[in-house]
Amino acid sequence: MRNVVVIGSLNIDIVQKVPRLPRQGETLGVTDQSSNFGGKGANQAIAAQRQGSQVAMIGAIGDDDRGLAFRQLMTDEKMDDRYITTKAPHTGSATIMLEPDGHNTILVHGGANMSLTREDVRRAESVIAEADVVVAQLEVPREAIEEGFKIAKQHGVTTILNPAPVTHYIEQAIIDNTDLVVPNETEAAALAGIPATTDRKELEQVIDILHDKGFKDIVVTLGADGVYYDVKQQQGIVPIIPAKVVDTTAAGDTFIGSLAANWSSDLSIEALLTRATAASSIVVARPGAIAAIPMKQEVDALLVERGLADE
């Protein structure tokens, strides 16, 4: 069993189904609304846990009913929640506008997430030191990520950074301690300072710029166009497993959680990415975020069905 630590956000998602995105100044009716657990950190942590890892979460919740509900969720998922601290009046939240084609637009209110500190992360040094992989995104303060990755590298632990939400800048102290960066094509292009692309030649240019900035191994998710990787001096594209898209909300987070749960020198990068895309293809065919994330057995079954199971 792999030990994974996730430093990240815990949000309650308010999902609103809309016929299309509203225009400026326009009032648009919502066809349906629901409330779900979410946040990139929580999504990735639960994805890794459900893929067979033991996951510890480092994050912050509010002193409210939503925070208590998150505590119960972590207990139900058999995750280590000792380093989730109650920091502020309100747990983080996100408003997700979901269009009929499954694509979403998201507004995030950080809430307690933005209260996470270096000191909170330092208190988790023992669990970071025992991890195989430490994962972070950008929905918590950068100082917390910087501290977590510094501790991880002091103990020889692999670090994975998901540079989302999209940003044009990441501190060099974080880059220097990142082993693998996993953006989508928009996030990769923003970091590189050029327009987003899924073209192979242009992606290679993006990768070169990211290497020049100090990033080591790089995996770029391209939606329906698959996954481009430049890992340990190997490059290539892994196709997705097609699915009928219902909701893309947690697809990228499930991909990263699965990658973290299975990251090992025993598997080829193609096998690791194929398994992660299989997990994502199950998610997009279901509504919701955490509720849609599959168990390891479901991913195993899909890989066998498609003739893609590991040898």
C-alpha positions in Angstrom: 0.0 0.0 0.0 1.3 3.4 -1.0 1.3 6.3 1.5 0.1 9.6 0.0 -0.1 13.0 1.6 -2.3 15.7 0.0 -1.8 19.4 1.0 -4.9 21.1 -0.3 -8.3 22.5 -0.3 -11.6 21.2 1.1 -14.7 22.9 -0.3 -18.4 22.4 -0.4 -19.5 22.6 -4.1 -22.8 24.2 -5.0 -23.5 22.7 -8.5 -26.0 24.7 -10.6 -27.1 23.2 -13.9 -27.5 25.9 -16.6 -28.5 25.8 -20.2 -25.5 28.0 -21.0 -23.3 30.5 -19.2 -25.0 33.8 -18.6 -23.9 36.9 -20.5 -22.8 40.1 -18.7 -25.8 41.7 -17.0 -28.1 38.7 -17.8 -30.2 36.8 -15.3 -30.4 33.1 -16.3 -32.6 30.4 -14.8 -31.0 27.3 -13.1 -32.5 24.0 -14.1 -31.2 22.0 -11.0 -29.0 22.6 -8.0 -27.1 20.3 -5.6 -24.6 20.5 -2.8 -21.6 18.2 -2.8 -18.2 17.7 -1.1 -15.3 19.0 -3.3 -12.2 21.1 -3.4 -9.2 20.0 -5.5 -7.3 18.8 -2.4 -10.2 16.7 -1.1 -11.0 15.3 -4.6 -7.4 14.3 -5.2 -7.1 12.8 -1.7 -10.2 10.7 -2.0 -9.2 9.6 -5.5 -5.9 8.3 -4.2 -7.5 6.6 -1.2 -10.1 4.9 -3.4 -7.3 3.7 -5.7 -5.8 1.7 -2.8 -3.4 4.2 -1.0 -3.5 5.3 2.6 -4.0 9.0 2.4 -3.3 11.7 5.0 -4.9 15.2 4.3 -3.3 18.5 5.3 -5.8 21.3 5.1 -8.2 23.6 6.9 -11.9 23.7 7.5 -14.3 26.1 9.1 -16.0 26.0 12.5 -19.3 25.2 10.9 -21.6 22.3 9.9 -19.7 21.9 6.6 -16.5 21.4 8.5 -18.1 18.7 10.7 -19.4 17.0 7.6 -15.9 16.9 6.1 -14.6 15.3 9.3 -17.2 12.6 8.9 -16.4 12.1 5.3 -12.7 11.5 6.1 -13.7 9.0 8.8 -16.0 7.2 6.3 -13.2 7.0 3.7 -10.8 5.7 6.4 -8.4 8.6 5.7 -6.0 10.3 8.2 -7.5 13.6 9.2 -5.2 14.5 12.1 -3.7 17.4 10.1 -7.0 19.0 9.0 -7.3 22.0 11.3 -10.3 24.1 12.2 -9.1 27.6 11.3 -11.9 30.0 10.4 -15.6 30.6 10.7 -16.4 29.2 7.2 -15.4 26.1 5.2 -14.3 26.9 1.7 -16.9 26.7 -1.1 -17.2 26.6 -4.8 -20.1 27.5 -7.2 -20.0 25.3 -10.3 -22.1 26.2 -13.4 -22.6 23.0 -15.3 -23.6 23.1 -18.9 -25.5 20.4 -20.8 -22.3 19.1 -22.5 -20.8 18.3 -19.1 -18.3 21.2 -19.1 -18.1 23.5 -16.1 -17.2 27.0 -15.0 -16.2 27.4 -11.3 -16.1 30.3 -8.8 -14.2 29.5 -5.6 -14.4 31.1 -2.2 -11.3 30.1 -0.3 -12.7 30.4 3.3 -10.7 28.4 5.8 -8.4 27.0 3.1 -6.7 30.4 2.9 -5.7 30.1 6.6 -3.4 27.2 6.2 0.1 28.1 7.3 3.7 26.8 7.3 3.3 25.9 10.9 0.3 23.7 10.2 2.4 21.8 7.6 5.4 21.5 9.9 3.2 19.8 12.5 2.7 17.1 9.9 6.4 16.5 9.2 6.3 12.9 10.6 3.5 11.8 8.2 5.2 13.6 5.2 8.5 11.8 6.0 6.7 8.4 5.9 4.9 9.2 2.6 5.7 7.8 -0.8 4.2 10.8 -2.6 3.1 14.3 -1.5 0.6 16.1 -3.7 -0.4 19.8 -3.7 -2.5 22.2 -5.8 -2.8 26.0 -5.6 -6.1 26.4 -3.7 -4.2 27.0 -0.4 -1.5 29.5 0.4 1.8 29.1 -1.4 3.8 29.1 1.8 2.1 25.9 2.9 2.9 24.2 -0.3 6.5 25.4 -0.2 7.0 24.1 3.3 5.4 20.7 2.5 7.5 20.2 -0.5 10.7 21.3 1.2 10.0 18.7 4.0 9.2 16.0 1.5 12.4 16.5 -0.4 14.4 16.5 2.9 13.1 13.0 3.4 13.4 11.8 -0.2 9.6 11.8 -0.9 8.3 12.3 -4.5 6.3 15.5 -5.0 3.5 16.2 -7.5 2.3 19.7 -8.2 -1.0 20.4 -9.9 -0.7 24.1 -10.9 -4.5 24.9 -10.6 -6.2 27.2 -10.6 -4.4 28.6 -13.6 -1.4 30.9 -12.8 1.4 32.6 -14.7 3.8 32.3 -11.8 5.0 29.8 -9.3 7.7 30.5 -6.7 11.1 29.1 -7.6 11.3 27.5 -4.1 8.3 25.3 -5.1 9.5 24.5 -8.6 12.9 23.4 -7.2 11.2 20.9 -4.9 8.7 19.6 -7.5 9.4 16.2 -9.1 6.4 16.1 -11.3 4.1 18.9 -12.5 0.7 18.0 -13.9 -1.2 20.9 -15.6 -3.9 20.8 -18.2 -3.1 22.5 -21.5 -4.4 25.9 -20.4 -2.4 25.8 -17.1 0.8 24.6 -18.9 0.5 27.4 -21.5 -0.1 30.1 -18.8 3.1 28.9 -17.0 5.0 29.0 -20.3 3.5 32.4 -21.2 2.2 31.3 -24.6 -1.3 30.5 -26.0 -2.9 27.1 -25.0 -2.4 24.3 -27.5 -2.9 20.6 -28.0 -0.6 20.4 -31.1 2.3 18.0 -30.6 5.0 20.4 -31.9 3.7 23.4 -30.0 3.4 21.3 -26.8 7.0 20.4 -27.1 7.7 24.1 -27.1 5.7 24.5 -24.0 7.6 21.7 -22.3 10.9 23.2 -23.3 9.9 26.5 -21.6 8.8 24.7 -18.5 12.1 22.8 -18.3 13.9 26.1 -18.6 11.9 27.4 -15.7 13.2 24.5 -13.6 10.4 21.9 -13.8 11.6 18.4 -14.2 9.1 15.7 -15.2 5.9 17.0 -16.9 2.5 15.5 -17.7 0.0 17.7 -19.5 -3.7 16.6 -19.7 -5.3 17.5 -23.0 -9.0 16.6 -22.4 -10.3 14.5 -25.3 -6.9 14.7 -27.0 -5.3 12.5 -24.3 -2.2 13.1 -22.1 1.2 14.3 -23.3 4.1 13.3 -21.1 7.8 14.2 -20.9 9.0 12.0 -18.0 12.6 10.8 -17.4 13.6 11.8 -20.9 10.7 9.8 -22.5 8.0 11.7 -24.5 4.7 10.5 -25.9 0.9 10.8 -25.9 -1.4 8.4 -24.1 -5.0 8.4 -25.5 -8.1 8.7 -23.3 -10.6 6.0 -22.8 -13.8 7.4 -24.5 -16.8 7.9 -22.3 -20.2 9.7 -22.6 -19.6 13.0 -20.8 -22.0 13.9 -18.0 -19.9 16.1 -15.7 -16.2 16.9 -16.0 -15.9 18.5 -12.5 -13.5 16.0 -10.8 -11.9 14.5 -13.9 -8.5 16.2 -13.5 -8.4 15.6 -9.8 -9.2 12.0 -10.2 -6.4 11.7 -12.8 -3.9 13.2 -10.4 -5.1 11.2 -7.4 -4.8 8.0 -9.3 -1.4 8.9 -10.6 -0.2 9.6 -7.0 -1.7 6.3 -5.7 0.1 4.3 -8.3 3.4 6.2 -8.8 6.1 3.6 -8.9 9.2 2.7 -10.8 7.7 -0.8 -11.2 5.2 0.5 -13.8 6.0 2.2 -17.1 4.8 5.8 -17.4 2.4 4.7 -20.2 0.8 2.2 -17.8 0.5 4.7 -15.0 -1.1 7.3 -17.3 -3.5 4.7 -18.8 -4.7 3.7 -15.4 -5.2 7.4 -14.5 -7.1 8.1 -17.7 -9.3 5.1 -17.0 -10.2 6.5 -13.6 -11.0 9.9 -15.2 -13.2 8.3 -17.9 -15.4 6.7 -15.2 -15.8 10.1 -13.4 -16.9 12.1 -16.4 -19.7 9.6 -17.1 -21.2 10.4 -13.6 -22.6 13.5 -12.0 -20.9 15.2 -9.1 -17.3 15.4 -7.8 -16.4 13.1 -4.9 -19.5 11.0 -5.3 -18.3 10.2 -8.9 -14.8 9.1 -8.0 -14.4 5.3 -8.6 -12.9 2.6 -6.5 -9.8 0.6 -7.6 -11.9 -2.4 -8.5 -13.9 -0.3 -11.0 -10.8 0.9 -12.7 -9.3 -2.6 -12.8 -12.5 -3.9 -14.4 -12.5 -1.1 -17.1 -8.9 -1.8 -18.0 -9.6 -5.5 -18.3 -12.7 -4.8 -20.4 -10.6 -2.6 -22.8 -7.7 -5.0 -22.9 -5.4 -2.5 -21.2 -4.7 -4.2 -17.9 -1.1 -4.2 -16.6 0.8 -7.3 -17.5 
